[in-house]
Amino acid sequence: MGSRTQAQRDAITVEIGYAFLSGACLAVLAFAAVAGPGWIFDFPLGVRKVLVTIGTVLALLAFLVRVITVLWRFQNATRQPSQPGRTSPDS
């Protein structure tokens, strides 16, 4: 890897922050969507525990998928074209 400019390092930092923040928001929404009805509708304790467990697993998966997807797209968007002056390899 070559050296990066300050603008490139700043862009990476912002993208990582965005990935984590949007992943956390998605995880909270996923958890609330699955575990929330357990408290709202006063389900039995066993059902509530199952919903919280499923909500936790789903929230973790949603967070990881979101962070990986955002960072993967950023990595692919910053690559240079394979031939100077062309916008894509097949043009």
Secondary structure per residue as TSV (DSSP state, phi and psi in degrees):
chain	resnum	aa	ss	phi	psi
A	1	M	-	360.0	137.4
A	2	G	-	-83.5	176.9
A	3	S	-	-76.3	148.0
A	4	R	-	-106.9	150.8
A	5	T	-	-78.5	166.8
A	6	Q	H	-62.1	-37.3
A	7	A	H	-63.5	-39.1
A	8	Q	H	-67.0	-42.0
A	9	R	H	-64.4	-39.8
A	10	D	H	-64.2	-40.6
A	11	A	H	-63.2	-40.6
A	12	I	H	-65.2	-42.3
A	13	T	H	-62.5	-44.8
A	14	V	H	-63.7	-41.5
A	15	E	H	-66.0	-38.8
A	16	I	H	-65.2	-43.1
A	17	G	H	-61.3	-43.6
A	18	Y	H	-62.1	-43.3
A	19	A	H	-61.1	-44.5
A	20	F	H	-70.2	-41.4
A	21	L	H	-66.9	-46.1
A	22	S	H	-68.2	-33.9
A	23	G	H	-65.3	-40.2
A	24	A	H	-66.3	-41.8
A	25	C	H	-62.2	-43.7
A	26	L	H	-64.2	-39.0
A	27	A	H	-64.6	-41.3
A	28	V	H	-63.4	-43.9
A	29	L	H	-63.5	-42.2
A	30	A	H	-64.7	-43.4
A	31	F	H	-63.6	-45.6
A	32	A	H	-64.1	-37.2
A	33	A	H	-66.4	-34.3
A	34	V	H	-91.3	-46.7
A	35	A	H	-85.4	-24.6
A	36	G	H	-56.8	-45.9
A	37	P	H	-59.5	-25.6
A	38	G	H	-62.2	-34.1
A	39	W	H	-90.5	-35.2
A	40	I	H	-67.8	-44.0
A	41	F	T	-96.7	8.2
A	42	D	T	54.9	54.0
A	43	F	-	-70.7	162.3
A	44	P	-	-60.8	158.7
A	45	L	H	-58.1	-40.3
A	46	G	H	-62.9	-43.0
A	47	V	H	-66.5	-40.5
A	48	R	H	-62.0	-41.9
A	49	K	H	-63.9	-40.3
A	50	V	H	-64.4	-44.3
A	51	L	H	-63.0	-40.3
A	52	V	H	-65.7	-40.9
A	53	T	H	-64.5	-47.2
A	54	I	H	-63.3	-41.5
A	55	G	H	-61.9	-39.7
A	56	T	H	-65.3	-45.4
A	57	V	H	-64.3	-44.0
A	58	L	H	-64.5	-39.4
A	59	A	H	-64.1	-42.3
A	60	L	H	-63.4	-45.1
A	61	L	H	-64.1	-41.6
A	62	A	H	-62.5	-42.1
A	63	F	H	-61.2	-50.0
A	64	L	H	-63.3	-43.8
A	65	V	H	-63.0	-42.1
A	66	R	H	-64.4	-46.7
A	67	V	H	-63.1	-45.9
A	68	I	H	-63.7	-42.9
A	69	T	H	-63.7	-45.8
A	70	V	H	-63.3	-46.1
A	71	L	H	-69.8	-33.5
A	72	W	H	-65.9	-45.0
A	73	R	H	-64.0	-38.7
A	74	F	H	-64.0	-42.3
A	75	Q	H	-61.5	-44.2
A	76	N	H	-70.7	-30.6
A	77	A	H	-73.6	-23.8
A	78	T	T	-91.9	-2.6
A	79	R	-	-70.7	146.6
A	80	Q	-	-83.8	151.1
A	81	P	-	-59.8	152.4
A	82	S	S	-71.8	-24.2
A	83	Q	S	-126.2	129.7
A	84	P	T	-58.1	136.5
A	85	G	T	88.3	-5.8
A	86	R	-	-110.8	148.7
A	87	T	S	-90.6	-22.8
A	88	S	S	-149.4	158.0
A	89	P	T	-61.6	-24.8
A	90	D	T	-97.9	9.0
A	91	S	-	-88.9	360.0
